[in-house]
């Protein structure tokens, strides 16, 4: 191997006998950049500095701190644990070699040394060290690329969700800041509910984040409702309400169609949006729509949205009703515990009802400010 000392692999030779240091140094200096140490403390001091050696040739029988202890300390230190150590010692019994490997050495050479054996072992372990380092670098680069690609996919997902939500917002004259309030309600509910161990696994950070992003799509199906019904400035007739109720199933079907168009699986990032769109008008007692689901058969995402959506409808002004005060809205939600709403979700809601009021104030409609 040619090149400057800075380019050569670095080896630390440790021995308390100067003659042994000289023999090894004379043998290796042409191919390697060398450092020496005469005892355990000096070895640890050398290893604490930079640059880090690529390999340590370590004598076992040294006064004070012996080589076994030095090896154990180096392997216990996160900074030095990956540096390979070869023991060079006169202790050649199998039990000695076993102790050396148990301490963390990668190889064991007995004295008197054979120069070709030393050169071959050193060359092999330096090459392995270099290969491990290259593999580690490649893994880091791969992880970086995967992370970058993941960020790109998440950004694309977020853009798709925002675009769909904007479409829904432009079609609904009652939306205002409704979709922003409800997504904050849902996140607050989910964070509170997961304090209960029964829900912690289903509401990890990634799921809560996706719930927050997906919540604005709960009424995406309204894009399919005729203007004469969707934009009607008064209370709907029974027939009109029957048509309006179809928005839940239409929202679900539209999102399924989007998944197929994008050729993504049903477990995609739109899964929660599908659940919310079709299920947020289901009722705990099974009297809701469009599927008449009850209890835990209703997806948790939809049970969270049901409380958020009804609360916001209650506190918001509509052409057919004035806004209800916060306290009255809370009382109505509590009254629906176990009939309209999941009891556990209602309990979470009552625990953070003040947070709902804060969210409602922060994202209040401009009409309410006038």
C-alpha positions as CSV (number, residue, x, y, z in Angstrom):
1,X,0.0,0.0,0.0
2,X,1.4,3.4,-1.0
3,X,0.6,7.0,-0.2
4,X,1.2,9.4,2.7
5,X,0.9,8.5,6.3
6,X,-2.5,10.3,6.5
7,X,-3.8,8.0,3.8
8,X,-2.6,4.7,5.4
9,X,-4.7,2.7,7.7
10,X,-3.9,3.6,11.3
11,X,-2.8,1.0,13.8
12,X,-2.2,1.4,17.6
13,X,0.4,-1.1,19.0
14,X,0.3,-1.7,22.7
15,X,3.0,-3.5,24.7
16,X,5.0,-2.8,27.8
17,X,8.2,-4.3,26.3
18,X,10.0,-1.8,24.1
19,X,11.5,-4.6,22.1
20,X,8.1,-6.0,21.2
21,X,7.0,-2.5,20.1
22,X,10.0,-2.2,17.9
23,X,9.5,-5.6,16.3
24,X,5.9,-4.9,15.4
25,X,6.6,-1.4,14.3
26,X,9.5,-2.5,12.0
27,X,7.2,-5.1,10.5
28,X,4.2,-2.8,9.8
29,X,5.4,0.7,9.3
30,X,5.7,0.6,5.5
31,X,2.0,-0.2,5.1
32,X,0.4,1.5,8.0
33,X,0.4,4.7,10.1
34,X,1.5,3.6,13.6
35,X,1.0,4.8,17.1
36,X,2.3,3.1,20.2
37,X,1.3,2.8,23.9
38,X,3.2,1.1,26.7
39,X,0.4,0.4,29.1
40,X,-3.4,0.4,29.7
41,X,-3.9,4.1,30.7
42,X,-1.8,5.3,27.8
43,X,-3.9,3.1,25.5
44,X,-7.1,4.6,26.7
45,X,-5.6,8.1,26.3
46,X,-4.6,7.4,22.8
47,X,-8.1,6.1,22.0
48,X,-9.7,9.2,23.4
49,X,-7.9,11.3,20.8
50,X,-8.3,11.7,17.0
51,X,-7.9,10.3,14.5
52,X,-9.2,6.9,15.8
53,X,-7.0,3.9,14.8
54,X,-8.4,1.4,12.4
55,X,-7.0,-1.5,14.5
56,X,-5.4,-2.2,17.9
57,X,-2.7,-4.8,18.5
58,X,-2.9,-5.3,22.2
59,X,-0.6,-7.1,24.6
60,X,-2.4,-9.0,27.4
61,X,0.2,-9.3,30.1
62,X,0.9,-5.7,31.2
63,X,1.5,-4.3,34.7
64,X,-1.5,-2.6,36.4
65,X,-4.3,-2.6,33.9
66,X,-3.9,-5.7,31.7
67,X,-5.0,-6.1,28.1
68,X,-8.2,-7.9,29.0
69,X,-9.4,-4.9,31.1
70,X,-8.3,-2.4,28.4
71,X,-10.3,-4.4,25.8
72,X,-13.4,-4.5,28.0
73,X,-13.2,-0.8,28.6
74,X,-12.9,0.0,24.9
75,X,-15.8,-2.3,24.0
76,X,-17.9,-0.6,26.7
77,X,-17.4,2.8,25.2
78,X,-19.7,3.7,22.3
79,X,-17.0,5.7,20.6
80,X,-14.4,2.9,20.5
81,X,-16.4,-0.3,20.6
82,X,-16.3,-0.9,16.8
83,X,-12.5,-0.6,16.6
84,X,-11.2,-4.2,16.1
85,X,-8.7,-5.5,18.7
86,X,-6.2,-8.3,18.1
87,X,-4.5,-9.7,21.2
88,X,-0.8,-10.5,20.9
89,X,0.4,-12.5,23.9
90,X,2.5,-15.4,25.1
91,X,-0.6,-16.8,26.8
92,X,-1.5,-19.5,24.2
93,X,-3.8,-21.9,26.0
94,X,-7.3,-22.4,24.6
95,X,-8.8,-20.9,27.8
96,X,-6.7,-17.7,27.3
97,X,-8.0,-17.4,23.7
98,X,-11.6,-17.9,24.9
99,X,-11.2,-15.2,27.5
100,X,-9.8,-12.9,24.8
101,X,-12.7,-13.4,22.5
102,X,-15.2,-13.0,25.4
103,X,-13.6,-9.7,26.2
104,X,-14.3,-8.5,22.6
105,X,-11.2,-9.3,20.6
106,X,-11.5,-10.2,16.9
107,X,-8.4,-12.3,16.8
108,X,-5.6,-13.8,18.9
109,X,-1.9,-14.1,18.0
110,X,0.6,-15.9,20.2
111,X,4.2,-15.0,20.8
112,X,6.8,-15.5,19.5
113,X,5.1,-13.9,16.5
114,X,5.3,-15.1,13.0
115,X,5.7,-12.0,10.7
116,X,3.7,-13.5,7.8
117,X,0.9,-14.4,10.2
118,X,0.8,-11.0,11.8
119,X,0.9,-9.3,8.4
120,X,-1.9,-11.5,7.1
121,X,-4.1,-11.1,10.2
122,X,-3.6,-7.3,10.2
123,X,-4.3,-7.0,6.5
124,X,-7.5,-9.1,6.9
125,X,-8.9,-7.2,9.8
126,X,-8.1,-3.8,8.3
127,X,-9.8,-4.8,5.1
128,X,-12.9,-6.0,7.1
129,X,-12.9,-2.7,9.1
130,X,-12.8,-0.8,5.8
131,X,-15.6,-3.0,4.3
132,X,-17.8,-2.4,7.4
133,X,-17.1,1.3,7.2
134,X,-18.1,1.4,3.5
135,X,-21.2,-0.6,4.2
136,X,-22.1,1.7,7.1
137,X,-21.7,4.7,4.8
138,X,-23.9,3.0,2.1
139,X,-26.6,2.3,4.7
140,X,-26.6,5.9,5.9
141,X,-26.9,7.1,2.3
142,X,-29.7,4.6,1.7
143,X,-31.5,5.8,4.9
144,X,-31.1,9.4,3.7
145,X,-32.6,8.6,0.3
146,X,-35.5,6.7,1.9
147,X,-36.1,9.5,4.3
148,X,-36.1,12.0,1.4
149,X,-38.4,9.9,-0.6
150,X,-40.7,9.5,2.4
151,X,-40.9,13.2,2.8
152,X,-41.8,13.7,-0.8
153,X,-44.6,11.1,-0.5
154,X,-45.9,12.7,2.6
155,X,-45.9,16.1,0.9
156,X,-47.7,14.7,-2.1
157,X,-50.3,13.1,0.2
158,X,-50.8,16.4,2.1
159,X,-51.3,18.3,-1.2
160,X,-53.8,15.7,-2.4
161,X,-55.8,16.0,0.9
162,X,-55.7,19.8,0.9
163,X,-56.9,19.9,-2.7
164,X,-59.8,17.6,-2.0
165,X,-60.7,19.6,1.1
166,X,-60.6,22.8,-0.8
167,X,-63.0,21.4,-3.3
168,X,-65.4,20.4,-0.6
169,X,-65.1,23.9,1.0
170,X,-66.0,25.7,-2.2
171,X,-69.2,23.7,-2.6
172,X,-70.6,24.2,0.9
173,X,-72.0,27.6,1.9
174,X,-72.0,26.6,5.6
175,X,-68.4,25.5,5.8
176,X,-66.5,28.7,6.8
177,X,-63.8,27.6,9.2
178,X,-65.8,24.5,10.0
179,X,-63.2,22.1,8.5
180,X,-60.4,23.8,10.4
181,X,-62.2,23.7,13.7
182,X,-63.2,20.1,13.3
183,X,-59.7,18.9,12.5
184,X,-58.4,20.5,15.7
185,X,-61.3,19.0,17.7
186,X,-60.5,15.6,16.3
187,X,-56.8,15.8,17.2
188,X,-57.6,17.1,20.7
189,X,-60.1,14.2,21.2
190,X,-57.6,11.6,19.9
191,X,-54.8,12.8,22.1
192,X,-57.0,12.7,25.2
193,X,-58.6,9.4,24.3
194,X,-55.2,7.7,23.9
195,X,-54.4,8.3,27.5
196,X,-56.7,5.3,28.0
197,X,-54.6,2.2,27.5
198,X,-57.4,0.6,25.4
199,X,-56.9,3.2,22.7
200,X,-53.2,4.0,22.9
201,X,-52.2,1.5,20.3
202,X,-54.8,2.6,17.8
203,X,-53.9,6.3,18.2
204,X,-50.1,6.5,17.9
205,X,-48.5,9.8,16.7
206,X,-48.7,8.9,13.0
207,X,-52.4,8.0,13.2
208,X,-53.3,11.2,15.1
209,X,-51.4,13.2,12.5
210,X,-53.3,11.5,9.7
211,X,-56.6,12.0,11.5
212,X,-55.8,15.7,11.7
213,X,-55.0,15.8,8.0
214,X,-58.0,13.6,6.9
215,X,-60.7,15.3,9.0
216,X,-61.3,18.1,6.5
217,X,-62.6,15.4,4.0
218,X,-65.5,14.3,6.2
219,X,-68.0,16.1,4.0
220,X,-66.2,15.6,0.7
221,X,-69.3,13.8,-0.6
222,X,-71.3,17.0,-0.6
223,X,-69.6,17.8,-4.0
224,X,-72.2,15.4,-5.4
225,X,-75.2,17.0,-3.8
226,X,-77.3,19.3,-6.2
227,X,-77.0,23.0,-5.6
228,X,-80.7,23.3,-5.0
229,X,-80.3,21.2,-1.9
230,X,-76.8,21.9,-0.8
231,X,-77.2,25.7,-1.1
232,X,-80.8,26.0,0.0
233,X,-81.2,29.0,2.4
234,X,-83.6,27.2,4.7
235,X,-84.4,23.9,6.3
236,X,-84.5,20.9,4.1
237,X,-87.7,18.9,3.3
238,X,-87.7,15.2,4.2
239,X,-87.1,14.3,0.6
240,X,-84.2,16.8,0.3
241,X,-82.7,15.5,3.5
242,X,-82.8,12.0,2.1
243,X,-80.7,13.2,-0.8
244,X,-78.4,15.2,1.5
245,X,-77.8,12.0,3.5
246,X,-76.3,10.4,0.5
247,X,-73.2,12.6,0.8
248,X,-71.6,10.1,3.3
249,X,-71.6,7.2,0.9
250,X,-70.7,9.4,-2.0
251,X,-67.7,10.7,-0.1
252,X,-66.5,7.2,0.6
253,X,-67.0,6.1,-3.0
254,X,-65.2,9.2,-4.3
255,X,-62.2,8.4,-2.2
256,X,-62.2,4.8,-3.1
257,X,-62.3,5.8,-6.8
258,X,-59.4,8.2,-6.2
259,X,-57.4,5.3,-4.7
260,X,-58.0,3.2,-7.7
261,X,-57.1,6.0,-10.1
262,X,-53.8,6.5,-8.2
263,X,-53.3,2.7,-8.1
264,X,-52.7,2.7,-4.4
265,X,-53.9,0.0,-2.0
266,X,-57.0,0.3,0.3
267,X,-54.6,0.6,3.3
268,X,-53.4,3.9,1.8
269,X,-53.2,7.4,3.4
270,X,-56.9,7.9,2.4
271,X,-58.1,5.0,4.6
272,X,-58.9,7.2,7.6
273,X,-60.5,9.8,5.2
274,X,-62.7,7.0,3.8
275,X,-63.7,5.9,7.3
276,X,-64.5,9.4,8.4
277,X,-66.5,10.3,5.3
278,X,-68.8,7.3,5.4
279,X,-69.0,6.8,9.2
280,X,-69.3,10.2,10.9
281,X,-73.1,10.1,10.7
282,X,-73.4,6.6,12.2
283,X,-74.7,6.4,15.7
284,X,-73.5,4.3,18.6
285,X,-77.0,2.7,19.0
286,X,-77.2,1.8,15.3
287,X,-79.7,4.4,14.2
288,X,-77.4,6.4,12.1
289,X,-76.6,6.4,8.4
290,X,-75.6,5.3,5.7
291,X,-74.9,1.7,7.0
292,X,-76.7,1.6,10.4
293,X,-73.5,0.5,12.1
294,X,-73.4,0.4,15.9
295,X,-70.9,0.3,18.7
296,X,-67.3,-0.7,17.9
297,X,-68.3,-1.6,14.3
298,X,-68.1,2.1,13.6
299,X,-64.5,3.0,12.9
300,X,-62.8,4.9,15.8
301,X,-61.9,7.7,13.4
302,X,-65.6,8.2,12.5
303,X,-66.6,8.1,16.2
304,X,-64.2,10.9,17.0
305,X,-65.5,12.9,14.0
306,X,-69.1,12.4,15.0
307,X,-68.6,14.3,18.3
308,X,-66.4,17.0,16.6
309,X,-68.9,17.5,13.8
310,X,-72.0,17.7,16.0
311,X,-70.4,20.0,18.5
312,X,-69.4,22.4,15.8
313,X,-72.8,22.3,14.2
314,X,-74.4,23.2,17.5
315,X,-72.2,26.2,18.2
316,X,-72.4,27.5,14.6
317,X,-75.2,29.8,13.3
318,X,-77.3,28.3,10.5
319,X,-80.1,29.8,8.5
320,X,-82.5,27.7,10.4
321,X,-81.1,28.1,13.9
322,X,-79.0,30.4,16.1
323,X,-75.7,29.2,17.5
324,X,-75.9,27.4,20.8
325,X,-73.8,28.5,23.7
326,X,-70.8,26.3,24.5
327,X,-72.3,25.0,27.7
328,X,-75.5,24.0,26.0
329,X,-73.6,22.2,23.2
330,X,-71.6,20.3,25.8
331,X,-74.8,19.2,27.5
332,X,-76.3,18.0,24.3
333,X,-73.2,15.9,23.5
334,X,-73.3,14.4,27.0
335,X,-77.0,13.6,26.6
336,X,-76.1,11.6,23.5
337,X,-73.6,9.5,25.4
338,X,-74.3,5.8,24.6
339,X,-77.0,6.5,22.1
340,X,-75.6,8.9,19.5
341,X,-72.0,8.9,20.6
342,X,-69.3,6.4,21.8
343,X,-69.3,6.8,25.6
344,X,-65.5,6.7,25.8
345,X,-65.2,9.5,23.2
346,X,-67.8,11.6,25.1
347,X,-65.9,11.1,28.3
348,X,-62.7,12.3,26.6
349,X,-64.7,15.3,25.2
350,X,-66.1,16.3,28.6
351,X,-62.5,16.2,30.0
352,X,-61.3,18.7,27.4
353,X,-64.5,20.7,26.7
354,X,-62.7,23.9,27.5
355,X,-60.2,23.1,24.8
356,X,-63.1,22.8,22.3
357,X,-64.3,26.3,23.3
358,X,-60.7,27.7,22.8
359,X,-60.5,26.1,19.3
360,X,-63.9,27.4,18.4
361,X,-62.9,30.9,19.4
362,X,-59.5,30.8,17.6
363,X,-61.1,29.6,14.3
364,X,-64.4,31.4,14.6
365,X,-66.2,32.4,11.4
366,X,-65.9,35.9,10.2
367,X,-69.7,36.3,10.4
368,X,-69.5,35.6,14.1
369,X,-67.0,38.4,14.5
370,X,-69.3,41.0,12.9
